[in-house]
């Protein structure tokens, strides 16, 4: 009965949401998103690993990110707690423009910048345009780095799975919503973007 009522109201039934990935989408958009996820993994199985990974498509995006660090640590015999992900923003948006998979880390796509926009010309974050809630980011290269030192000319943008921006602590010790901090080039002090609530999200509502 609860499922039927939710479907009539075009909401995702709570019985489905409890065992699904975090999402704030309405039923129609949620169903289309689920189908896209299935197509993503079906294509991976059929055609091999893609040149750029659709980060929002992973049920456990945190597990994927941890795997990037583990692979790098094992290859170079480095303690994983000395590694962190460095973010390089590429100049391309389309997967077809990516030459191939990187030797370390991974190219990822499907991220949105909330509260600001990505300035393609200057290649740093800039003020959001009027009435523009989200800006589609170019493809990112998540590269494991050893003893990474913070750069003063960046804004450490929190990366969330949804626009809800909060989650619960899971049994693995990770947040169910927060993923990592992404240092993005900026010509403004961090406080400027903090006041605007700038963050990266993996899906819009």
C-alpha positions as CSV (number, residue, x, y, z in Angstrom):
1,X,0.0,0.0,0.0
2,X,2.8,2.4,0.9
3,X,4.5,1.6,-2.5
4,X,1.3,2.2,-4.4
5,X,0.7,5.5,-2.6
6,X,4.3,6.7,-3.3
7,X,4.0,5.8,-7.0
8,X,0.7,7.6,-7.3
9,X,2.4,10.7,-5.7
10,X,5.4,10.3,-8.1
11,X,7.7,9.7,-5.1
12,X,10.4,7.0,-4.7
13,X,8.9,4.4,-2.3
14,X,10.7,4.4,1.1
15,X,11.1,0.6,0.7
16,X,13.2,1.2,-2.5
17,X,15.1,4.2,-1.1
18,X,16.3,2.3,2.0
19,X,18.3,-0.1,-0.2
20,X,19.2,2.3,-3.0
21,X,21.9,4.9,-3.4
22,X,21.4,8.4,-2.0
23,X,19.2,10.5,-4.2
24,X,16.7,13.4,-3.9
25,X,15.2,13.0,-7.4
26,X,11.5,12.5,-8.0
27,X,10.3,9.2,-9.2
28,X,10.5,9.9,-13.0
29,X,14.0,11.3,-12.8
30,X,15.1,8.6,-10.3
31,X,13.9,5.9,-12.7
32,X,15.8,7.4,-15.6
33,X,18.9,7.8,-13.4
34,X,18.7,4.1,-12.4
35,X,18.4,3.1,-16.0
36,X,21.5,5.2,-16.9
37,X,23.4,3.5,-14.1
38,X,22.5,0.1,-15.5
39,X,23.6,1.1,-19.0
40,X,26.9,2.4,-17.6
41,X,27.8,-0.9,-16.0
42,X,26.4,-2.9,-18.9
43,X,28.6,-1.0,-21.3
44,X,31.6,-1.5,-19.0
45,X,31.1,-5.3,-19.0
46,X,30.6,-5.4,-22.7
47,X,33.1,-2.9,-24.0
48,X,35.7,-2.7,-21.2
49,X,36.5,0.0,-18.7
50,X,35.6,3.5,-20.0
51,X,38.2,6.2,-20.5
52,X,36.4,8.4,-18.0
53,X,34.3,7.0,-15.1
54,X,30.9,8.4,-14.3
55,X,31.5,9.0,-10.6
56,X,27.8,9.6,-9.6
57,X,27.0,6.1,-11.1
58,X,28.7,4.1,-8.4
59,X,26.6,2.8,-5.6
60,X,29.7,3.2,-3.3
61,X,31.6,6.1,-4.8
62,X,33.7,6.2,-1.6
63,X,34.8,2.6,-2.3
64,X,35.9,3.6,-5.8
65,X,37.9,6.5,-4.5
66,X,39.6,4.3,-1.9
67,X,40.4,1.8,-4.6
68,X,42.3,4.5,-6.6
69,X,44.5,5.1,-3.6
70,X,45.0,1.4,-2.8
71,X,46.1,0.6,-6.4
72,X,48.6,3.5,-6.3
73,X,49.9,2.5,-2.8
74,X,50.4,-1.2,-3.8
75,X,52.1,-0.3,-7.1
76,X,54.7,2.0,-5.4
77,X,54.7,0.3,-2.0
78,X,53.5,3.4,-0.2
79,X,51.4,3.6,3.0
80,X,47.9,4.6,1.9
81,X,47.5,7.1,4.8
82,X,50.2,9.2,3.1
83,X,48.2,9.5,0.0
84,X,45.4,11.9,-1.0
85,X,43.6,12.7,-4.2
86,X,44.8,15.7,-6.2
87,X,42.2,17.1,-8.6
88,X,43.2,18.3,-12.1
89,X,40.4,20.0,-14.1
90,X,40.8,19.1,-17.7
91,X,39.8,21.4,-20.6
92,X,37.4,18.9,-22.1
93,X,33.8,18.0,-21.3
94,X,33.1,15.1,-23.7
95,X,34.5,11.6,-23.0
96,X,35.3,11.3,-26.8
97,X,37.9,14.1,-26.3
98,X,39.8,12.1,-23.7
99,X,42.8,10.5,-25.2
100,X,42.8,7.4,-22.9
101,X,42.9,6.3,-19.3
102,X,45.6,7.9,-17.1
103,X,48.4,5.7,-15.8
104,X,47.5,6.7,-12.2
105,X,44.1,7.6,-10.8
106,X,41.1,8.1,-13.0
107,X,39.3,10.6,-15.2
108,X,35.8,11.2,-13.8
109,X,32.8,13.1,-15.1
110,X,29.2,14.0,-14.0
111,X,30.1,16.6,-11.4
112,X,28.3,19.9,-10.8
113,X,29.5,23.0,-9.2
114,X,26.9,24.6,-6.9
115,X,27.1,28.2,-5.7
116,X,29.7,29.2,-8.4
117,X,30.7,28.4,-11.9
118,X,33.8,27.1,-13.7
119,X,35.4,29.8,-15.8
120,X,36.7,28.0,-18.9
121,X,38.8,30.9,-20.0
122,X,40.7,31.6,-16.8
123,X,40.4,28.0,-15.6
124,X,39.3,28.7,-12.0
125,X,36.0,29.1,-10.2
126,X,34.1,32.3,-10.7
127,X,30.9,33.9,-9.6
128,X,27.7,32.0,-10.6
129,X,25.6,33.5,-13.3
130,X,22.2,34.9,-12.4
131,X,19.5,32.2,-11.9
132,X,22.1,29.5,-12.6
133,X,22.0,27.0,-9.6
134,X,24.5,24.5,-11.0
135,X,27.4,24.5,-13.4
136,X,28.5,21.3,-15.2
137,X,32.2,20.7,-14.5
138,X,34.6,19.5,-17.2
139,X,36.1,16.1,-16.8
140,X,38.3,15.8,-13.7
141,X,41.5,13.8,-13.2
142,X,41.7,12.3,-9.7
143,X,45.3,11.6,-9.2
144,X,46.7,10.0,-6.0
145,X,49.6,12.1,-4.7
146,X,52.1,11.5,-1.9
147,X,52.3,13.9,1.0
148,X,50.3,16.5,-0.9
149,X,50.8,20.0,0.5
150,X,47.8,22.4,0.2
151,X,48.1,25.2,-2.4
152,X,47.2,28.7,-1.1
153,X,45.6,29.6,-4.5
154,X,42.8,27.0,-4.3
155,X,39.4,26.6,-2.7
156,X,38.9,23.2,-1.0
157,X,35.5,22.4,-2.3
158,X,33.6,19.6,-0.4
159,X,32.2,17.0,-2.7
160,X,28.8,15.5,-1.9
161,X,26.7,12.8,-3.5
162,X,23.5,14.9,-3.4
163,X,22.6,18.5,-2.8
164,X,21.4,17.6,0.7
165,X,25.0,18.1,1.9
166,X,24.7,16.0,5.0
167,X,24.6,12.3,5.7
168,X,24.9,9.5,8.2
169,X,28.1,7.8,9.4
170,X,28.1,4.3,7.9
171,X,29.5,1.1,9.4
172,X,32.7,1.6,7.3
173,X,33.4,4.9,9.0
174,X,32.5,7.0,6.0
175,X,29.7,9.5,5.5
176,X,26.8,8.4,3.4
177,X,27.0,11.7,1.5
178,X,30.3,13.4,1.8
179,X,33.1,12.0,-0.5
180,X,36.3,14.1,-0.3
181,X,37.7,17.7,-0.6
182,X,38.5,18.9,-4.1
183,X,41.1,21.7,-4.4
184,X,39.9,24.0,-7.2
185,X,42.0,26.9,-8.5
186,X,40.7,30.2,-7.3
187,X,41.7,33.9,-7.5
188,X,39.7,34.7,-4.4
189,X,40.3,33.7,-0.7
190,X,38.5,30.6,0.5
191,X,36.2,32.7,2.8
192,X,34.7,34.2,-0.3
193,X,33.4,30.9,-1.5
194,X,32.6,29.5,1.9
195,X,30.1,32.4,2.4
196,X,28.4,31.3,-0.9
197,X,28.3,27.7,0.1
198,X,30.3,26.5,-2.9
199,X,30.5,22.7,-3.3
200,X,30.7,20.0,-5.9
201,X,27.7,17.6,-6.1
202,X,27.3,14.4,-8.0
203,X,23.7,14.9,-8.9
204,X,21.1,17.7,-9.1
205,X,17.6,17.5,-7.9
